[in-house]
């Protein structure tokens, strides 16, 4: 299997009253994603929310989300995905 590592930054925006998500990059290794955190972590905004970094490993050519969701609640809806 081939993996990639998505780097996200997440923080709660008090002005908007909601959570903000930013995709900072996609990397070939977890180590490269961590190096990007070190580079980006000193920048305005990111440095104010150092706890917001998330790294998610994903398998290439594999569906990660296999269920629908309700727009109002964002809860998962269970049903089969047909390929």
Kinemage of the C-alpha trace (Angstrom):
@kinemage 1
@onewidth
@group {chain A} dominant
@subgroup {mainchain}
@vectorlist {calphas} color= white
{ca unk a 1} P 0.000 0.000 0.000
{ca unk a 2} L 1.042 3.566 -0.648
{ca unk a 3} L 0.357 6.170 2.027
{ca unk a 4} L 0.256 9.951 2.042
{ca unk a 5} L 0.108 12.247 5.054
{ca unk a 6} L -2.363 15.142 5.054
{ca unk a 7} L -1.356 18.059 7.238
{ca unk a 8} L -4.207 20.156 8.634
{ca unk a 9} L -4.425 23.081 10.984
{ca unk a 10} L -7.634 23.426 13.019
{ca unk a 11} L -8.724 26.175 15.399
{ca unk a 12} L -11.928 27.690 16.741
{ca unk a 13} L -12.668 31.127 15.275
{ca unk a 14} L -14.466 33.157 17.954
{ca unk a 15} L -15.419 35.906 15.498
{ca unk a 16} L -17.164 33.476 13.167
{ca unk a 17} L -18.348 31.181 15.931
{ca unk a 18} L -17.095 28.068 14.178
{ca unk a 19} L -14.107 25.824 13.664
{ca unk a 20} L -11.677 26.691 10.867
{ca unk a 21} L -9.775 23.957 8.993
{ca unk a 22} L -6.848 24.560 6.683
{ca unk a 23} L -5.122 21.938 4.583
{ca unk a 24} L -1.447 22.869 4.859
{ca unk a 25} L -0.108 20.135 2.588
{ca unk a 26} L 0.131 16.505 1.556
{ca unk a 27} L 3.395 14.678 2.221
{ca unk a 28} L 5.043 11.401 1.338
{ca unk a 29} L 6.131 10.709 4.933
{ca unk a 30} L 4.997 11.647 8.426
{ca unk a 31} L 8.460 13.088 9.065
{ca unk a 32} L 8.084 15.544 6.172
{ca unk a 33} L 4.695 16.602 7.513
{ca unk a 34} L 6.285 17.243 10.930
{ca unk a 35} L 9.051 19.278 9.290
{ca unk a 36} L 6.376 21.419 7.628
{ca unk a 37} L 4.808 22.061 11.045
{ca unk a 38} L 8.156 23.387 12.235
{ca unk a 39} L 8.429 25.699 9.205
{ca unk a 40} L 4.818 26.893 9.282
{ca unk a 41} L 4.456 27.040 13.063
{ca unk a 42} L 6.342 30.340 13.303
{ca unk a 43} L 3.983 32.144 10.905
{ca unk a 44} L 1.267 34.542 12.020
{ca unk a 45} L -1.934 32.739 12.931
{ca unk a 46} L -0.314 29.320 13.180
{ca unk a 47} L 1.980 30.424 16.001
{ca unk a 48} L -1.083 31.608 17.963
{ca unk a 49} L -2.602 28.118 17.807
{ca unk a 50} L 0.270 25.600 18.054
{ca unk a 51} L -2.083 22.889 19.338
{ca unk a 52} L -4.085 22.938 16.093
{ca unk a 53} L -1.868 20.705 13.941
{ca unk a 54} L -3.223 17.343 12.756
{ca unk a 55} L -1.583 14.721 10.561
{ca unk a 56} L -3.827 12.109 8.953
{ca unk a 57} L -2.390 9.118 7.133
{ca unk a 58} L -4.421 8.032 4.120
{ca unk a 59} L -4.057 5.125 1.725
{ca unk a 60} L -3.740 6.105 -1.937
{ca unk a 61} L -6.625 4.919 -4.150
{ca unk a 62} L -8.804 3.968 -1.185
{ca unk a 63} L -12.029 5.709 -0.190
{ca unk a 64} L -11.713 6.965 3.374
{ca unk a 65} L -15.290 8.129 3.842
{ca unk a 66} L -17.816 5.446 2.937
{ca unk a 67} L -20.976 6.969 4.392
{ca unk a 68} L -23.077 10.023 3.624
{ca unk a 69} L -23.796 12.795 6.122
{ca unk a 70} L -26.685 14.976 7.195
{ca unk a 71} L -25.909 18.609 6.281
{ca unk a 72} L -27.694 20.004 9.346
{ca unk a 73} L -26.091 17.750 11.965
{ca unk a 74} L -22.994 16.452 10.122
{ca unk a 75} L -23.809 13.009 11.517
{ca unk a 76} L -22.860 10.038 9.374
{ca unk a 77} L -25.566 8.284 7.386
{ca unk a 78} L -24.991 4.567 6.870
{ca unk a 79} L -25.498 3.042 3.470
{ca unk a 80} L -23.418 1.049 1.024
{ca unk a 81} L -21.179 2.711 -1.523
{ca unk a 82} L -21.288 1.106 -4.957
{ca unk a 83} L -18.212 1.231 -7.162
